């Protein structure tokens, strides 16, 4: 065995530090010159270093530094025309602002004509104190309101419940009754501002209170606008602020969809949220999978099922009425 020949192995060739400039690309003559005359000497003098501890994410198979997005998509050090698709054209891939594919934004003038809505996530202590805060924010440039509720409200408890002790008004405003909601929005024109409410398990109840307050203000439900988060599935996955089992909770979510589509067409009855899932330990891919595919699919299927049942019931009722009228 000692005299046996060892299998031939190809000698290792050091990977060129600028090989990525040429791999799978057709760089221009000027880019080639830059890579050879400027980039290569710079890398030899000061090689790129991985950010943080060396892992499979920030080091490639050759041990070179690798840079990536939060979704682990690799990021090149330089992008040029050599990185464009072979069929690239201005109209197909870039286009104009306000037109498909919306690469340059959904508005023709960007934010020159209309600024994005600026709203501070705000709520603390009592409805009176939060109301003062809301008025201050609106007077100083706020374009809308974003309500932060305290933990007892998020969990469906009144402030005087034993389980609420030590949490009332701590991480948001305490809302126990319609009177509290009236105080919260006292003196605020709900037709002119939009309101976002970060509430999930008891969302239908808090939203109902908001609509009653708007009605008492003389606001037209068809004109008021805003968003209620109403995203119950991510509570089971990550945040854990659920009250009821999944099935009845989903029924309440679909109830708000149905009600909103009929009576409050400008109000967003759900805002699916993924960052809780990411903060609970998921990867970026899992965050999107659970949020966009899982939640959106489950909720759309429940909504479609409700619509089908509704149409079936209506058609059965119509057929029943027709039979009765014929027998008469």
RONU-370934 format. One record per residue (C-alpha): residue number from 1; residue in three letters; z, y, x. Coordinates in steps of 0.02 Angstrom, whole numbers, plus 50000, padded with zeros to 5 digits. Each point is the difference from the previous one (the first is absolute). Layout:
BEGIN
PT   resi   resn      pz      py      px
PT    NUM    ala       Z       Y       X
...
This chain:
BEGIN
PT   resi   resn      pz      py      px
PT      1    unk   50000   50000   50000
PT      2    unk   50035   50116   50145
PT      3    unk   49818   49986   50056
PT      4    unk   49932   50030   49825
PT      5    unk   49898   50155   49984
PT      6    unk   50072   50138   49893
PT      7    unk   49886   50059   49860
PT      8    unk   49899   50153   50044
PT      9    unk   50066   50160   49922
PT     10    unk   49901   50160   49991
PT     11    unk   50082   50136   50103
PT     12    unk   50085   50135   49898
PT     13    unk   49902   50162   49994
PT     14    unk   50100   50157   49973
PT     15    unk   49959   50083   49835
PT     16    unk   49919   50168   50026
PT     17    unk   50112   50138   49931
PT     18    unk   49848   50082   49920
PT     19    unk   49919   49842   49929
PT     20    unk   50046   50049   49823
PT     21    unk   49881   50148   50015
PT     22    unk   49853   49877   50008
PT     23    unk   50057   49850   49898
PT     24    unk   49908   49992   49834
PT     25    unk   49941   50179   50019
PT     26    unk   49847   50095   50062
PT     27    unk   50076   50152   50084
PT     28    unk   49887   50145   50044
PT     29    unk   49956   50040   50180
PT     30    unk   50124   50144   50001
PT     31    unk   50141   49889   49933
PT     32    unk   49962   49868   50134
PT     33    unk   50008   50134   50133
PT     34    unk   50165   50064   49931
PT     35    unk   50072   49823   50000
PT     36    unk   49947   49963   50178
PT     37    unk   50028   50169   50083
PT     38    unk   50149   50070   49904
PT     39    unk   50089   49865   49899
PT     40    unk   50002   49860   50130
PT     41    unk   50081   50105   50139
PT     42    unk   50128   50066   49877
PT     43    unk   50048   49824   49943
PT     44    unk   50012   49943   50180
PT     45    unk   50118   50141   50041
PT     46    unk   50102   49993   49839
PT     47    unk   49971   49840   49897
PT     48    unk   50034   50010   49813
PT     49    unk   50173   49938   49955
PT     50    unk   50056   49910   49842
PT     51    unk   50113   50099   49884
PT     52    unk   50168   49913   49988
PT     53    unk   50045   49825   50058
PT     54    unk   49852   49890   50046
PT     55    unk   49946   49894   49850
PT     56    unk   49843   49918   49935
PT     57    unk   49969   50157   49899
PT     58    unk   49996   50127   50141
PT     59    unk   49928   49887   50135
PT     60    unk   49830   49913   49990
PT     61    unk   49959   49826   50068
PT     62    unk   49967   50075   50172
PT     63    unk   50168   50089   50007
PT     64    unk   49922   50171   49973
PT     65    unk   50082   50128   49887
PT     66    unk   49943   49986   49820
PT     67    unk   50015   50142   49875
PT     68    unk   49996   49973   49813
PT     69    unk   50034   50076   49829
PT     70    unk   50154   49958   49897
PT     71    unk   49892   49863   49921
PT     72    unk   49965   49929   50175
PT     73    unk   49818   50054   50000
PT     74    unk   49946   50037   50180
PT     75    unk   49970   50182   50046
PT     76    unk   49873   50042   50135
PT     77    unk   50036   50137   50125
PT     78    unk   49837   50087   49955
PT     79    unk   49878   49992   49855
PT     80    unk   49818   50052   50018
PT     81    unk   49834   49969   49913
PT     82    unk   50001   49826   50080
PT     83    unk   50138   49952   49877
PT     84    unk   49900   50043   49844
PT     85    unk   49920   49861   49894
PT     86    unk   49821   49956   50042
PT     87    unk   49943   50064   49829
PT     88    unk   50104   50158   50009
PT     89    unk   49937   50150   49905
PT     90    unk   50081   50165   49954
PT     91    unk   49979   49978   49812
PT     92    unk   50056   49818   49994
PT     93    unk   50155   50006   50108
PT     94    unk   50055   50182   50005
PT     95    unk   49926   50097   49856
PT     96    unk   50064   50163   49929
PT     97    unk   50173   50053   49940
PT     98    unk   50028   49957   49817
PT     99    unk   49866   49864   49998
PT    100    unk   49999   49813   50036
PT    101    unk   50051   49921   50117
PT    102    unk   50131   50140   50004
PT    103    unk   50022   49985   50189
PT    104    unk   50022   50188   50005
PT    105    unk   50117   50013   49852
PT    106    unk   49991   49995   49811
PT    107    unk   49989   50189   49977
PT    108    unk   49845   50102   50048
PT    109    unk   50107   50141   50072
PT    110    unk   50142   49895   50067
PT    111    unk   50164   50091   49968
PT    112    unk   49924   50175   50007
PT    113    unk   49987   50010   49811
PT    114    unk   50153   49897   49951
PT    115    unk   50146   49950   50109
PT    116    unk   50077   49829   49982
PT    117    unk   50157   49993   49893
PT    118    unk   50155   50030   50104
PT    119    unk   50158   49926   49925
PT    120    unk   50168   49969   50080
PT    121    unk   50087   49836   49956
PT    122    unk   50157   50078   49932
PT    123    unk   50151   49957   49896
PT    124    unk   50187   50001   50033
PT    125    unk   50169   50013   49916
PT    126    unk   49989   50068   49822
PT    127    unk   49848   50045   49892
PT    128    unk   50055   50183   50007
PT    129    unk   49996   50007   50190
PT    130    unk   49835   49908   50010
PT    131    unk   49925   50117   49870
PT    132    unk   50046   50147   50112
PT    133    unk   49918   49912   50146
PT    134    unk   49840   49968   49901
PT    135    unk   49986   50183   49951
PT    136    unk   50026   50051   50181
PT    137    unk   49864   49882   50060
PT    138    unk   49875   50060   49869
PT    139    unk   50038   50182   50041
PT    140    unk   49967   49967   50185
PT    141    unk   49830   49916   49988
PT    142    unk   50032   49827   49930
PT    143    unk   49853   49940   49896
PT    144    unk   50094   49863   49909
PT    145    unk   50164   49908   49985
PT    146    unk   50055   49829   50064
PT    147    unk   50159   49933   49924
PT    148    unk   50123   49900   50105
PT    149    unk   50122   49903   49890
PT    150    unk   50167   49934   50060
PT    151    unk   50032   49814   50021
PT    152    unk   50093   49973   49835
PT    153    unk   49854   50079   49905
PT    154    unk   49876   49891   50097
PT    155    unk   50102   49847   49951
PT    156    unk   50021   50052   49818
PT    157    unk   50186   50041   50009
PT    158    unk   50089   50151   49926
PT    159    unk   50100   50106   50121
PT    160    unk   50166   49943   49924
PT    161    unk   49961   49814   50023
PT    162    unk   50116   49914   50126
PT    163    unk   49849   49942   50102
PT    164    unk   49948   50183   50023
PT    165    unk   50158   50051   50092
PT    166    unk   49962   50087   50163
PT    167    unk   49813   50014   49967
PT    168    unk   49985   50132   49864
PT    169    unk   49889   50144   50054
PT    170    unk   49998   49937   50180
PT    171    unk   49817   49955   50034
PT    172    unk   49928   50092   49850
PT    173    unk   50041   50081   49836
PT    174    unk   50104   49909   49869
PT    175    unk   49912   49986   49831
PT    176    unk   50099   49912   49864
PT    177    unk   49933   50078   49842
PT    178    unk   49865   50105   49919
PT    179    unk   50114   50151   50020
PT    180    unk   50001   49972   50188
PT    181    unk   49810   49996   50001
PT    182    unk   49993   50160   49897
PT    183    unk   50113   50087   50126
PT    184    unk   49897   49933   50145
PT    185    unk   49841   50084   49937
PT    186    unk   50076   50151   49914
PT    187    unk   49890   50154   50019
PT    188    unk   49856   49903   50081
PT    189    unk   49828   49999   49917
PT    190    unk   49951   49817   49998
PT    191    unk   49820   50039   49951
PT    192    unk   49973   50104   50157
PT    193    unk   50081   49888   50131
PT    194    unk   49981   49815   50037
PT    195    unk   50152   49888   50018
PT    196    unk   50016   49841   50101
PT    197    unk   50145   49886   49958
PT    198    unk   50051   49864   50122
PT    199    unk   50074   49879   49874
PT    200    unk   49959   49818   49969
PT    201    unk   50112   49881   49901
PT    202    unk   50053   50131   49870
PT    203    unk   49836   50096   50017
PT    204    unk   49954   49987   49815
PT    205    unk   50168   50074   49949
PT    206    unk   49998   50146   50123
PT    207    unk   49817   50037   49961
PT    208    unk   50041   50000   49813
PT    209    unk   50137   50128   50033
PT    210    unk   49876   50107   50097
PT    211    unk   49873   49995   49858
PT    212    unk   50132   50051   49873
PT    213    unk   50050   50147   50109
PT    214    unk   49817   50051   50014
PT    215    unk   49984   49987   49811
PT    216    unk   50155   50109   49976
PT    217    unk   49922   50128   50117
PT    218    unk   49847   50006   49888
PT    219    unk   49889   49916   50131
PT    220    unk   49848   49900   49947
PT    221    unk   50016   49819   50057
PT    222    unk   49813   49994   50030
PT    223    unk   50014   50145   50124
PT    224    unk   50153   49950   50101
PT    225    unk   49967   49912   50164
PT    226    unk   50096   49905   50131
PT    227    unk   50044   49826   50059
PT    228    unk   50134   49872   49964
PT    229    unk   50013   49870   50139
PT    230    unk   50034   49855   49881
PT    231    unk   49960   49873   50138
PT    232    unk   50118   49857   49960
PT    233    unk   49923   49861   50104
PT    234    unk   50040   50081   50167
PT    235    unk   50182   50002   49945
PT    236    unk   50003   49810   50000
PT    237    unk   49906   49994   50166
PT    238    unk   50092   50134   50097
PT    239    unk   50111   50134   49926
PT    240    unk   50101   49886   49883
PT    241    unk   50038   50133   49869
PT    242    unk   49951   49893   49852
PT    243    unk   50096   49975   49838
PT    244    unk   49904   49872   49897
PT    245    unk   49904   49841   50044
PT    246    unk   49817   50024   50050
PT    247    unk   49917   49954   49834
PT    248    unk   50092   50123   49886
PT    249    unk   49992   50131   50137
PT    250    unk   49811   49983   50007
PT    251    unk   49994   50014   49811
PT    252    unk   50087   50169   50013
PT    253    unk   49876   50056   50134
PT    254    unk   49851   49953   49890
PT    255    unk   50085   50086   49852
PT    256    unk   49997   50163   50097
PT    257    unk   49817   49971   50046
PT    258    unk   49955   49978   49817
PT    259    unk   50104   50146   49939
PT    260    unk   49938   50117   50135
PT    261    unk   49817   49958   49969
PT    262    unk   50021   50051   49818
PT    263    unk   50116   50149   50007
PT    264    unk   50011   50070   50178
PT    265    unk   49825   49979   50075
PT    266    unk   50034   50114   50150
PT    267    unk   50161   49913   50051
PT    268    unk   49992   49862   50131
PT    269    unk   50103   49857   49931
PT    270    unk   50014   49907   50166
PT    271    unk   49997   50033   50186
PT    272    unk   49997   49837   50097
PT    273    unk   50099   50017   50160
PT    274    unk   49987   49898   50159
PT    275    unk   50104   50086   50132
PT    276    unk   50160   49917   49935
PT    277    unk   49922   49832   50039
PT    278    unk   49953   50056   50175
PT    279    unk   50174   50069   50032
PT    280    unk   50072   49834   49942
PT    281    unk   49910   49915   50145
PT    282    unk   49821   49961   49949
PT    283    unk   49848   50028   50108
PT    284    unk   49871   50131   49953
PT    285    unk   49886   49862   49934
PT    286    unk   50139   49925   49894
PT    287    unk   50043   50173   49935
PT    288    unk   49823   50024   49936
PT    289    unk   49988   49821   49936
PT    290    unk   50160   50010   49897
PT    291    unk   49969   50179   49943
PT    292    unk   49815   50018   49966
PT    293    unk   49949   49821   49962
PT    294    unk   50159   49918   49937
PT    295    unk   50074   50140   49897
PT    296    unk   49839   50078   49938
PT    297    unk   49931   49829   49952
PT    298    unk   50159   49947   49909
PT    299    unk   50013   50163   49904
PT    300    unk   49816   50008   49955
PT    301    unk   50005   49819   49940
PT    302    unk   50152   50037   49891
PT    303    unk   49916   50156   49931
PT    304    unk   49839   49904   49965
PT    305    unk   50099   49862   49916
PT    306    unk   50085   50129   49889
PT    307    unk   49830   50077   49957
PT    308    unk   49925   49830   49958
PT    309    unk   50149   49954   49889
PT    310    unk   49988   50171   49915
PT    311    unk   49814   49978   49966
PT    312    unk   50027   49822   49939
PT    313    unk   50138   50057   49882
PT    314    unk   49893   50141   49934
PT    315    unk   49850   49886   49973
PT    316    unk   50111   49870   49913
PT    317    unk   50077   50135   49891
PT    318    unk   49828   50067   49955
PT    319    unk   49938   49825   49957
PT    320    unk   50156   49969   49895
PT    321    unk   49976   50164   49906
PT    322    unk   49816   49959   49971
PT    323    unk   50043   49829   49928
PT    324    unk   50130   50076   49885
PT    325    unk   49880   50134   49938
PT    326    unk   49868   49868   49963
PT    327    unk   50123   49896   49901
PT    328    unk   50043   50153   49894
